[in-house]
Amino acid sequence: MQNKCIKLKTNDQVEVLAGKDKGRVGKILRVEPREGKAVVEKINVIKRHTKPSSANQQGGIIEKEAPIHTSNLMLICPKCSKTVRLGKKILEDGTKVRICKKCGESVEPKA
């Protein structure tokens, strides 16, 4: 399977558009570009029943975040605090940045 075009990155603040967690906001922990999915903090939490083993002595029910499709996520612009679509822009120095389609500002964190 080939890589999908995913405009979302790790540590982006996103809102869920569809599913059981619709309307909730979280931070992206991990992006899986091959599947077109992302793992968001405290979103799409599933329960995994595990047997006791050498790695997990206790066993029991473990809650963890499952990947959610990126089409169900929308970025929250850090400048205008709204859910926005993303565009790309090439700056004078030749670097590519993601820009907010509403306010026109860069959504990249300052490094």
Backbone bond lengths (Angstrom), bond angles and torsions (degrees), N, CA, C in turn:
res aa  C-N    CA-C-N  psi(-1)  N-CA   C-N-CA  omega(-1)  CA-C   N-CA-C  phi
1 M - - - 1.454 - - 1.527 109.29 -
2 Q 1.299 117.09 140.87 1.447 120.19 -177.26 1.525 111.90 -91.86
3 N 1.339 115.58 163.01 1.457 121.20 -179.41 1.521 110.72 -67.12
4 K 1.313 115.47 139.24 1.455 121.40 176.42 1.526 107.85 -93.52
5 C 1.316 118.10 155.45 1.466 121.76 178.10 1.527 108.14 -80.50
6 I 1.314 116.03 105.06 1.459 121.07 179.49 1.520 108.26 -113.25
7 K 1.335 115.70 121.64 1.460 120.14 -178.76 1.525 111.85 -89.18
8 L 1.337 117.16 -10.10 1.462 120.65 -179.43 1.522 109.99 -85.80
9 K 1.332 115.59 147.38 1.458 121.23 179.93 1.525 109.83 -129.34
10 T 1.331 115.33 167.56 1.459 122.11 177.17 1.533 109.70 -59.84
11 N 1.325 116.90 142.51 1.473 126.46 -179.52 1.521 113.98 74.64
12 D 1.345 119.01 7.02 1.461 121.02 173.40 1.524 109.23 -75.20
13 Q 1.326 116.83 144.31 1.459 122.77 175.47 1.529 106.99 -89.51
14 V 1.343 117.54 122.45 1.468 121.18 -176.27 1.528 111.28 -129.16
15 E 1.336 114.97 158.14 1.462 122.05 173.96 1.517 107.75 -114.78
16 V 1.345 116.21 142.37 1.461 121.61 179.60 1.523 108.50 -85.31
17 L 1.345 116.61 129.15 1.464 122.23 -177.17 1.514 113.51 -93.95
18 A 1.337 118.16 -26.31 1.459 120.76 -175.25 1.521 110.19 -146.86
19 G 1.327 115.45 157.20 1.456 120.87 177.54 1.513 112.12 104.02
20 K 1.344 114.99 -171.05 1.464 120.24 -175.08 1.525 112.96 -67.91
21 D 1.336 117.94 -21.77 1.463 122.23 -179.28 1.522 112.27 -104.28
22 K 1.329 118.04 24.44 1.462 122.87 -177.51 1.527 111.06 -55.17
23 G 1.341 116.19 132.24 1.462 121.38 178.59 1.513 114.61 91.58
24 R 1.334 117.89 -12.86 1.465 120.35 -179.00 1.527 110.75 -82.70
25 V 1.325 114.98 153.51 1.459 121.86 -176.69 1.521 109.12 -117.60
26 G 1.330 115.70 141.07 1.460 119.97 178.28 1.511 111.52 -158.14
27 K 1.342 115.41 173.05 1.455 122.46 -179.14 1.526 108.89 -102.98
28 I 1.322 117.29 138.00 1.467 121.11 -179.94 1.524 109.12 -73.19
29 L 1.344 115.71 125.73 1.457 121.50 178.89 1.528 111.10 -92.13
30 R 1.350 116.40 -37.46 1.461 120.76 -175.23 1.523 108.92 -154.07
31 V 1.330 116.93 143.19 1.460 122.15 177.48 1.523 108.18 -115.79
32 E 1.340 115.99 134.79 1.465 121.92 177.72 1.527 108.37 -114.83
33 P 1.346 118.23 88.61 1.456 120.98 -173.24 1.524 114.23 -64.78
34 R 1.316 119.12 -31.23 1.468 121.27 -179.81 1.527 111.55 -63.85
35 E 1.329 116.83 -37.70 1.464 121.18 179.41 1.523 112.54 -91.70
36 G 1.336 117.63 -13.52 1.455 121.27 -176.84 1.518 111.66 72.56
37 K 1.332 116.38 33.94 1.462 121.58 -176.56 1.521 110.76 -128.21
38 A 1.336 114.95 164.21 1.460 121.25 177.21 1.523 109.15 -141.36
39 V 1.326 116.44 150.06 1.459 122.36 175.94 1.519 106.96 -100.96
40 V 1.347 116.32 122.72 1.463 121.95 -176.76 1.527 108.90 -112.88
41 E 1.338 115.39 139.41 1.457 122.46 -177.39 1.537 111.47 -59.78
42 K 1.322 117.32 124.17 1.469 126.03 176.99 1.532 113.58 60.89
43 I 1.345 117.73 24.88 1.457 122.67 177.66 1.528 107.88 -121.55
44 N 1.333 117.98 141.71 1.462 123.99 179.04 1.529 110.51 57.07
45 V 1.333 116.45 50.06 1.460 122.02 -178.64 1.528 108.96 -78.46
46 I 1.341 115.55 129.24 1.463 121.28 178.36 1.521 109.19 -116.25
47 K 1.332 116.38 160.78 1.459 121.50 177.68 1.524 108.37 -108.21
48 R 1.326 115.78 126.08 1.454 121.94 179.95 1.524 108.29 -112.01
49 H 1.326 117.34 121.84 1.461 122.13 178.11 1.522 108.39 -87.95
50 T 1.348 116.75 121.60 1.457 120.54 -176.22 1.517 111.05 -122.00
51 K 1.329 114.50 143.75 1.463 120.91 174.61 1.523 109.16 -83.35
52 P 1.320 117.57 153.46 1.461 119.15 174.12 1.535 110.03 -63.17
53 S 1.336 116.83 137.83 1.466 121.46 178.56 1.522 108.14 -146.31
54 S 1.324 116.18 -177.54 1.465 118.97 179.50 1.532 111.19 -66.21
55 A 1.328 116.58 -34.04 1.469 120.16 178.46 1.517 111.24 -75.18
56 N 1.340 116.68 -40.04 1.461 121.45 -178.68 1.528 108.21 -122.13
57 Q 1.322 117.09 95.46 1.463 122.14 -175.19 1.522 112.33 -63.48
58 Q 1.333 116.74 -38.97 1.455 121.97 -172.07 1.535 112.44 -75.55
59 G 1.324 117.03 -46.53 1.465 119.33 -171.83 1.519 109.34 75.67
60 G 1.325 117.63 -168.77 1.459 120.96 177.32 1.514 111.96 109.90
61 I 1.333 115.48 -157.54 1.460 121.71 -176.55 1.528 108.72 -102.92
62 I 1.331 115.43 122.85 1.470 121.22 179.79 1.516 108.23 -111.14
63 E 1.335 116.55 131.51 1.463 120.71 176.54 1.523 108.45 -100.20
64 K 1.353 115.92 131.41 1.459 119.69 178.11 1.521 109.43 -148.44
65 E 1.341 114.68 161.14 1.463 120.44 -179.60 1.522 109.97 -80.47
66 A 1.328 115.71 135.46 1.456 121.20 175.41 1.531 108.24 -102.38
67 P 1.333 117.68 155.82 1.471 120.18 178.89 1.528 111.34 -64.91
68 I 1.327 115.85 146.82 1.458 122.49 177.09 1.529 106.87 -124.67
69 H 1.323 117.22 143.72 1.460 120.76 -176.21 1.527 110.12 -65.57
70 T 1.336 116.61 140.02 1.465 120.76 -175.20 1.525 112.82 -68.72
71 S 1.344 117.85 -18.05 1.465 119.68 176.86 1.523 111.16 -69.69
72 N 1.329 116.90 -17.54 1.463 121.77 178.93 1.524 112.39 -95.74
73 L 1.325 117.33 9.51 1.459 122.12 -179.85 1.518 109.97 -120.84
74 M 1.337 116.33 147.03 1.457 120.65 175.96 1.523 108.65 -137.42
75 L 1.322 115.48 133.94 1.452 121.69 -177.04 1.525 111.70 -68.15
76 I 1.335 116.13 143.65 1.462 122.07 172.60 1.525 106.59 -102.80
77 C 1.329 115.63 119.93 1.474 121.31 -178.49 1.528 109.47 -66.50
78 P 1.346 117.97 128.76 1.465 119.66 179.12 1.532 113.18 -67.94
79 K 1.341 117.95 -22.54 1.470 121.14 -177.96 1.531 111.34 -84.03
80 C 1.367 116.63 -53.87 1.472 119.12 -174.24 1.537 112.80 -98.51
81 S 1.333 118.58 -2.29 1.469 124.36 175.85 1.531 113.84 56.42
82 K 1.328 117.04 33.49 1.461 121.83 177.18 1.516 108.88 -122.00
83 T 1.346 115.97 157.93 1.459 118.76 173.80 1.520 107.82 -74.40
84 V 1.326 116.15 131.28 1.465 120.31 -171.80 1.525 111.70 -137.79
85 R 1.339 114.04 158.13 1.454 120.39 168.32 1.524 107.01 -86.52
86 L 1.322 115.58 158.56 1.452 120.44 -177.06 1.517 111.57 -110.54
87 G 1.322 115.55 145.55 1.452 122.38 171.78 1.515 107.91 -124.86
88 K 1.323 116.40 171.25 1.459 120.14 177.09 1.507 109.51 -120.33
89 K 1.337 115.57 147.58 1.452 121.17 -177.90 1.527 107.93 -142.97
90 I 1.316 116.40 140.76 1.459 120.74 176.31 1.522 107.85 -101.37
91 L 1.332 116.67 123.46 1.461 122.79 -178.73 1.528 110.69 -79.52
92 E 1.337 116.84 173.33 1.462 122.47 -178.36 1.526 111.93 -59.92
93 D 1.352 116.06 -35.41 1.470 119.20 -178.34 1.532 112.88 -81.55
94 G 1.348 117.61 2.32 1.458 121.55 174.55 1.518 115.24 93.47
95 T 1.334 118.21 1.23 1.462 119.93 179.57 1.529 110.36 -86.36
96 K 1.341 115.21 144.37 1.462 120.77 177.17 1.522 108.78 -90.63
97 V 1.324 117.93 136.47 1.461 121.93 175.74 1.524 109.23 -131.60
98 R 1.332 115.62 153.39 1.462 120.96 174.56 1.520 107.28 -89.09
99 I 1.328 116.90 135.17 1.460 120.03 -179.86 1.519 110.68 -120.94
100 C 1.328 115.34 152.04 1.464 123.34 175.94 1.524 108.02 -76.93
101 K 1.344 117.25 131.93 1.461 121.01 -179.19 1.536 111.93 -75.33
102 K 1.353 117.72 -18.33 1.469 119.87 -178.93 1.525 111.97 -87.16
103 C 1.344 117.22 -50.54 1.467 119.29 -175.59 1.524 112.79 -102.08
104 G 1.326 118.38 -12.25 1.454 121.37 177.61 1.515 115.29 79.24
105 E 1.335 117.24 2.10 1.465 121.24 -178.64 1.525 110.75 -86.29
106 S 1.325 115.89 157.76 1.461 121.33 176.92 1.529 109.39 -71.84
107 V 1.335 117.29 140.49 1.465 120.39 178.86 1.527 111.00 -102.51
108 E 1.337 116.66 3.87 1.466 120.53 178.58 1.532 109.63 -72.66
109 P 1.351 116.76 140.41 1.464 118.61 176.92 1.524 110.53 -69.40
110 K 1.318 116.29 145.24 1.466 121.17 179.59 1.533 108.91 -71.55
111 A 1.329 116.04 126.14 1.475 120.17 -178.12 1.513 111.58 -106.67
